[in-house]
Amino acid sequence: MAITKEKGFWILLIFLLAGIVIGGLLGQLAENVTWLKWLNYGMDFGLSDPIALDLKVLKLTFGLTIHISMASIVGMAISILIYKKF
């Protein structure tokens, strides 16, 4: 089965998102372990206060915050290595 460029991009994106989520989860789990606390070190990016758009008929609220930790970066690197073997 040949993987086209478009399919390859979507598969890579899915691998990266899975690596970020699994890495973030492992970072949260390692937060209470003394010698693994560094895995949960990171920063938050995004909108701290949501933006509201009130059209009187429809009210929309937009907000996005991303927490990037060391564990999620490690998860992304591992997911790229797995993608290359895939």
N, CA, C and O atoms as a DFTB+ gen file, in Angstrom:
344 C
 N C O
     1  1       0.839      -1.177       0.000
     2  2       0.000       0.000       0.000
     3  2       0.882       1.238       0.000
     4  3       1.699       1.426       0.902
     5  1       0.720       2.064      -0.991
     6  2       1.513       3.282      -1.092
     7  2       0.846       4.410      -0.312
     8  3      -0.364       4.617      -0.406
     9  1       1.646       5.127       0.450
    10  2       1.132       6.269       1.200
    11  2       1.422       7.521       0.400
    12  3       2.575       7.825       0.093
    13  1       0.360       8.247       0.064
    14  2       0.540       9.491      -0.671
    15  2       1.010      10.571       0.297
    16  3       0.991      10.387       1.514
    17  1       1.432      11.702      -0.267
    18  2       1.899      12.813       0.564
    19  2       0.804      13.311       1.493
    20  3       1.056      13.619       2.657
    21  1      -0.412      13.387       0.969
    22  2      -1.526      13.888       1.776
    23  2      -1.837      12.939       2.933
    24  3      -2.043      13.380       4.064
    25  1      -1.869      11.634       2.647
    26  2      -2.109      10.652       3.706
    27  2      -0.965      10.661       4.706
    28  3      -1.192      10.534       5.910
    29  1       0.258      10.809       4.222
    30  2       1.418      10.848       5.100
    31  2       1.353      12.016       6.068
    32  3       1.724      11.880       7.235
    33  1       0.881      13.173       5.588
    34  2       0.747      14.342       6.457
    35  2      -0.259      14.084       7.562
    36  3       0.007      14.400       8.721
    37  1      -1.405      13.520       7.228
    38  2      -2.442      13.283       8.237
    39  2      -2.018      12.228       9.237
    40  3      -2.329      12.333      10.424
    41  1      -1.313      11.216       8.772
    42  2      -0.816      10.191       9.691
    43  2       0.223      10.788      10.635
    44  3       0.212      10.502      11.832
    45  1       1.124      11.621      10.098
    46  2       2.111      12.297      10.941
    47  2       1.426      13.191      11.967
    48  3       1.839      13.224      13.126
    49  1       0.394      13.910      11.562
    50  2      -0.338      14.782      12.479
    51  2      -0.993      13.978      13.599
    52  3      -0.966      14.392      14.758
    53  1      -1.573      12.844      13.264
    54  2      -2.198      11.983      14.275
    55  2      -1.134      11.443      15.235
    56  3      -1.360      11.409      16.444
    57  1       0.013      11.024      14.714
    58  2       1.096      10.542      15.564
    59  2       1.580      11.651      16.502
    60  3       1.802      11.408      17.688
    61  1       1.745      12.873      15.970
    62  2       2.207      13.989      16.796
    63  2       1.208      14.322      17.899
    64  3       1.597      14.524      19.049
    65  1      -0.065      14.380      17.557
    66  2      -1.077      14.677      18.568
    67  2      -1.128      13.593      19.635
    68  3      -1.270      13.891      20.821
    69  1      -1.014      12.343      19.217
    70  2      -0.996      11.244      20.192
    71  2       0.235      11.351      21.087
    72  3       0.141      11.114      22.292
    73  1       1.374      11.701      20.524
    74  2       2.591      11.863      21.320
    75  2       2.475      12.993      22.326
    76  3       2.948      12.873      23.456
    77  1       1.845      14.096      21.919
    78  2       1.656      15.228      22.825
    79  2       0.722      14.845      23.966
    80  3       1.006      15.138      25.127
    81  1      -0.381      14.196      23.644
    82  2      -1.367      13.831      24.667
    83  2      -0.791      12.798      25.638
    84  3      -0.915      12.954      26.853
    85  1      -0.164      11.749      25.109
    86  2       0.394      10.709      25.973
    87  2       1.549      11.271      26.797
    88  3       1.671      10.956      27.980
    89  1       2.394      12.094      26.189
    90  2       3.491      12.716      26.931
    91  2       2.978      13.639      28.030
    92  3       3.509      13.635      29.140
    93  1       1.949      14.430      27.729
    94  2       1.366      15.300      28.748
    95  2       0.762      14.517      29.893
    96  3       0.889      14.908      31.054
    97  1       0.104      13.411      29.573
    98  2      -0.476      12.559      30.604
    99  2       0.623      11.961      31.488
   100  3       0.496      11.940      32.713
   101  1       1.686      11.482      30.873
   102  2       2.796      10.933      31.652
   103  2       3.472      12.009      32.499
   104  3       3.932      11.727      33.606
   105  1       3.537      13.234      31.989
   106  2       4.086      14.336      32.769
   107  2       3.238      14.640      33.990
   108  3       3.770      14.908      35.067
   109  1       1.914      14.599      33.830
   110  2       1.016      14.811      34.970
   111  2       1.165      13.695      35.999
   112  3       1.145      13.950      37.203
   113  1       1.312      12.467      35.528
   114  2       1.483      11.342      36.444
   115  2       2.828      11.403      37.173
   116  3       2.931      10.957      38.316
   117  1       3.850      11.948      36.526
   118  2       5.187      12.016      37.119
   119  2       5.366      13.234      38.013
   120  3       6.437      13.415      38.593
   121  1       4.350      14.064      38.136
   122  2       4.456      15.304      38.900
   123  2       4.796      15.059      40.373
   124  3       5.523      15.850      40.975
   125  1       4.290      13.994      40.951
   126  2       4.506      13.728      42.370
   127  2       5.721      12.861      42.649
   128  3       6.038      12.599      43.809
   129  1       6.403      12.415      41.613
   130  2       7.616      11.614      41.784
   131  2       8.805      12.577      41.807
   132  3       9.013      13.344      40.867
   133  1       9.568      12.529      42.873
   134  2      10.620      13.518      43.097
   135  2      11.611      13.618      41.944
   136  3      11.890      14.721      41.474
   137  1      12.142      12.512      41.485
   138  2      13.177      12.556      40.460
   139  2      12.615      12.677      39.042
   140  3      13.389      12.736      38.087
   141  1      11.283      12.715      38.880
   142  2      10.669      12.902      37.559
   143  2       9.885      14.217      37.446
   144  3       9.171      14.422      36.464
   145  1      10.011      15.104      38.436
   146  2       9.268      16.372      38.398
   147  2       9.608      17.208      37.163
   148  3       8.764      17.961      36.678
   149  1      10.813      17.084      36.659
   150  2      11.239      17.880      35.511
   151  2      10.398      17.588      34.266
   152  3      10.326      18.425      33.367
   153  1       9.762      16.411      34.200
   154  2       8.935      16.079      33.039
   155  2       7.690      16.955      32.943
   156  3       7.165      17.158      31.849
   157  1       7.213      17.474      34.069
   158  2       6.002      18.297      34.065
   159  2       6.317      19.788      33.948
   160  3       5.395      20.604      33.936
   161  1       7.572      20.157      33.862
   162  2       7.939      21.559      33.705
   163  2       7.534      22.025      32.308
   164  3       7.831      21.367      31.310
   165  1       6.857      23.158      32.254
   166  2       6.443      23.665      30.949
   167  2       5.796      25.023      31.055
   168  3       5.848      25.672      32.100
   169  1       5.180      25.453      29.956
   170  2       4.536      26.758      29.889
   171  2       3.176      26.631      29.234
   172  3       2.918      25.703      28.468
   173  1       2.304      27.592      29.555
   174  2       0.984      27.679      28.925
   175  2       1.004      28.781      27.875
   176  3       1.548      29.861      28.106
   177  1       0.413      28.503      26.730
   178  2       0.291      29.471      25.656
   179  2      -1.173      29.586      25.266
   180  3      -1.905      28.598      25.313
   181  1      -1.602      30.759      24.889
   182  2      -2.966      30.911      24.395
   183  2      -3.689      32.073      25.042
   184  3      -3.073      32.993      25.580
   185  1      -5.006      32.015      24.978
   186  2      -5.855      33.057      25.526
   187  2      -6.204      32.712      26.970
   188  3      -6.868      31.708      27.229
   189  1      -5.758      33.541      27.905
   190  2      -6.082      33.253      29.304
   191  2      -7.537      33.599      29.611
   192  3      -8.177      32.921      30.415
   193  1      -8.062      34.647      28.977
   194  2      -9.475      35.001      29.107
   195  2     -10.177      34.733      27.781
   196  3      -9.716      35.196      26.737
   197  1     -11.277      33.998      27.802
   198  2     -11.979      33.706      26.546
   199  2     -12.558      34.973      25.915
   200  3     -12.889      35.933      26.611
   201  1     -12.672      34.959      24.616
   202  2     -13.262      36.060      23.858
   203  2     -14.707      35.696      23.559
   204  3     -14.986      34.613      23.046
   205  1     -15.632      36.606      23.882
   206  2     -17.056      36.337      23.668
   207  2     -17.583      37.213      22.539
   208  3     -17.277      38.403      22.467
   209  1     -18.373      36.615      21.663
   210  2     -19.038      37.323      20.573
   211  2     -20.539      37.135      20.769
   212  3     -21.059      36.029      20.622
   213  1     -21.228      38.224      21.101
   214  2     -22.661      38.168      21.371
   215  2     -23.415      38.791      20.198
   216  3     -23.324      39.995      19.959
   217  1     -24.153      37.967      19.477
   218  2     -24.938      38.432      18.333
   219  2     -26.423      38.530      18.670
   220  3     -27.252      38.631      17.766
   221  1     -26.768      38.501      19.947
   222  2     -28.120      38.547      20.495
   223  2     -28.924      37.286      20.181
   224  3     -29.732      36.862      21.007
   225  1     -28.731      36.696      19.052
   226  2     -29.405      35.442      18.728
   227  2     -28.489      34.264      19.069
   228  3     -28.944      33.188      19.458
   229  1     -27.209      34.499      18.912
   230  2     -26.202      33.467      19.094
   231  2     -25.035      34.058      19.870
   232  3     -24.543      35.136      19.536
   233  1     -24.596      33.359      20.894
   234  2     -23.442      33.826      21.656
   235  2     -22.330      32.796      21.521
   236  3     -22.509      31.629      21.870
   237  1     -21.182      33.232      21.016
   238  2     -20.033      32.369      20.807
   239  2     -18.913      32.777      21.751
   240  3     -18.646      33.964      21.939
   241  1     -18.273      31.800      22.331
   242  2     -17.130      32.047      23.208
   243  2     -15.940      31.277      22.665
   244  3     -16.017      30.065      22.461
   245  1     -14.838      31.983      22.431
   246  2     -13.626      31.384      21.888
   247  2     -12.527      31.401      22.945
   248  3     -12.317      32.413      23.613
   249  1     -11.841      30.300      23.091
   250  2     -10.707      30.242      23.999
   251  2      -9.852      29.033      23.674
   252  3     -10.368      27.974      23.317
   253  1      -8.568      29.190      23.797
   254  2      -7.647      28.095      23.518
   255  2      -6.403      28.288      24.366
   256  3      -5.786      29.353      24.339
   257  1      -6.039      27.272      25.112
   258  2      -4.815      27.284      25.904
   259  2      -4.098      25.957      25.676
   260  3      -4.709      24.889      25.720
   261  1      -2.820      26.041      25.437
   262  2      -2.006      24.851      25.210
   263  2      -0.907      24.813      26.265
   264  3      -0.199      25.799      26.468
   265  1      -0.767      23.671      26.935
   266  2       0.301      23.495      27.921
   267  2       1.353      22.585      27.298
   268  3       1.100      21.408      27.041
   269  1       2.523      23.142      27.062
   270  2       3.637      22.370      26.508
   271  2       4.591      22.054      27.655
   272  3       5.104      22.957      28.315
   273  1       4.820      20.767      27.884
   274  2       5.725      20.342      28.950
   275  2       6.879      19.553      28.346
   276  3       6.875      19.200      27.167
   277  1       7.858      19.290      29.191
   278  2       9.005      18.498      28.728
   279  2       8.552      17.104      28.292
   280  3       9.065      16.558      27.316
   281  1       7.593      16.535      29.017
   282  2       7.102      15.194      28.665
   283  2       6.397      15.201      27.316
   284  3       6.515      14.238      26.559
   285  1       5.662      16.271      26.998
   286  2       4.993      16.315      25.699
   287  2       6.002      16.492      24.565
   288  3       5.781      15.997      23.460
   289  1       7.103      17.191      24.828
   290  2       8.155      17.322      23.815
   291  2       8.825      15.968      23.574
   292  3       9.098      15.597      22.433
   293  1       9.085      15.237      24.659
   294  2       9.653      13.891      24.528
   295  2       8.663      12.986      23.784
   296  3       9.068      12.182      22.944
   297  1       7.367      13.116      24.094
   298  2       6.344      12.332      23.405
   299  2       6.300      12.632      21.914
   300  3       6.127      11.726      21.099
   301  1       6.460      13.922      21.551
   302  2       6.496      14.285      20.129
   303  2       7.704      13.669      19.432
   304  3       7.589      13.166      18.315
   305  1       8.859      13.709      20.089
   306  2      10.069      13.136      19.489
   307  2       9.918      11.633      19.280
   308  3      10.300      11.105      18.236
   309  1       9.360      10.948      20.273
   310  2       9.147       9.508      20.139
   311  2       8.133       9.208      19.042
   312  3       8.291       8.238      18.300
   313  1       7.090      10.037      18.933
   314  2       6.079       9.805      17.891
   315  2       6.676      10.007      16.492
   316  3       6.288       9.309      15.554
   317  1       7.603      10.940      16.342
   318  2       8.260      11.131      15.040
   319  2       9.121       9.913      14.698
   320  3       9.148       9.471      13.550
   321  1       9.821       9.376      15.695
   322  2      10.635       8.171      15.453
   323  2       9.750       6.983      15.071
   324  3      10.096       6.205      14.182
   325  1       8.604       6.848      15.748
   326  2       7.681       5.755      15.406
   327  2       7.114       5.962      14.007
   328  3       6.964       5.000      13.254
   329  1       6.795       7.214      13.645
   330  2       6.264       7.507      12.309
   331  2       7.274       7.118      11.226
   332  3       6.903       6.559      10.194
   333  1       8.549       7.418      11.470
   334  2       9.570       7.091      10.475
   335  2       9.709       5.586      10.287
   336  3      10.024       5.133       9.186
   337  1       9.481       4.807      11.331
   338  2       9.528       3.355      11.212
   339  2       8.246       2.798      10.582
   340  3       8.259       1.714      10.000
   341  1       7.147       3.539      10.701
   342  2       5.843       3.142      10.186
   343  2       5.886       3.287       8.697
   344  3       4.896       3.011       8.021
